Amino acid sequence: MTIRPASAADAEAIWQIFKAVVAGGDTYVFAPDTPRQVALDYFLGANVHSWVAEVDGGVVGMYKLISNRRDLGSHVANASFMVAPSAHGRGIGRAMGEHLILATQPKAFNHSTLGYVDAYVMHRFL
């Protein structure tokens, strides 16, 4: 499995997973008939940092990370995950969660003199 930053080229795979995940109306607040562009904006929109999980060259999951607050509270984030139903039970969600928690967050802190610098997650509360 490879986890990499999402790109516009992943839009169709993201849309297909999104549709499958929200179809039952039992996991996300999105209605089953959510339009494609709304789904893509959710995962690929401005100020959204998204990654996809690939197995054998195909996208089987994705997650996004966004700030919960603005300005001085922008360091608090929210993540959303989706795994293709056909890939459930294979550890993909767990791998994406560990990738997020243990990852380098590129340009996550706006340092007063250095500008945007990476943040390294080395601790978490359970």
N, C-alpha and C positions, 0 to 999 in steps of 0.2 A: 504494500500500500504506500502511496505517495500522497502527502498533504502539501499543497502549494497554493500560492495566492490565486484567487479567482480572477478571470479576465472576461472581457466581452465575448470571447469565443466560447465561453462556457454557458452562455445564456440559454440555449436550448436544453441542455442537460439540467440546468438549475430549474427551468420552467417545468420540465417533466417530473422531477422529484417533488417540487413544490405542489404541483397538481395532485400527485398521488398521496402526499402526506395530508393535505387539507381536505381531500375528497370525503372522508368519513365524518368530518365535523367534530372530531373527538380529541384533537391534539393542539391545535392553534386557534386563535381567535378569527382567523381568516375564513370567510364564507367559501364553500366549495366552488362557487362560480366567480371567484376573484379573477379579475382580468390579468392577462399575461404581463402587461406593463407594470401593474401594481406589484406583482410578485418579483419582477426583475428589479424594480426600484428598491424593494425591500432588501434584496441581497447585493445589488450592484450599484445602488444609488450613490450620490455625492456624500462624502464623509462617512461612508460605510467601508469597513475593512473586512473583506470576505476571503475565505479559503475553501478549496474543494479537496475532497478525498478521492483518489483514483485507484482503481484496481484493474489490472490488465488493460490500462489505457482508457478506461471508461469512468466517468464521474459517478460515484455512488453515494456521495454525501457532501454537505456543505455546512459551513457555519460563518456567522458574521459577528463582528465586534463593533459596538458603537458606544459613544459616551452617553451616560445617563443624564448628565447635567451639563451646563455650560460653564465657561470661564474657570473660576477657581475650583469648581467641582467636577471638571471634565476628566479628572483622573479616575473617576468611578465609572465602570463600564458595565454593559449588558451584552450577553452573547445569546444567539439563537442558533439552534442546530437542527438539521434535517438529514435523515438517511433514507435512501430509496427503500421502499418496502421489500423489494427483492433482495436486499443486502442486509436485512435485519438479522441479528444474532451472530454477526461475524466480527464484532468488536470495533466496528467503524466509528460509532458514536463515542465510545470510550477513547479511542485513539485521537479523535479530534479534540475531545475534552482535555486530554493530557497535553496535546500539542498547544492548545490555548493556554493552559495553566503554566506550563513549563517553558513557554516560548520566549524568544526575544520579540519585544514589541517595537517594531521599527518606528523611529521618530515619535515616540509616545509622550515625550516630555519636552516642553518648550522652555529650555534653559535660558536664564536671563542674559547670559553673555555668549553662550555657544549656539543658541538657536535650538532647533529640534534635534534631540538626541535619542538614542535607543533606550528602552527600559528593559531590565532583565528581571523576570519574576523568579524570586528565590524563596518566597514564603507565602503561605496561605493559611487562613483560618478554616477549620473544619467544623 
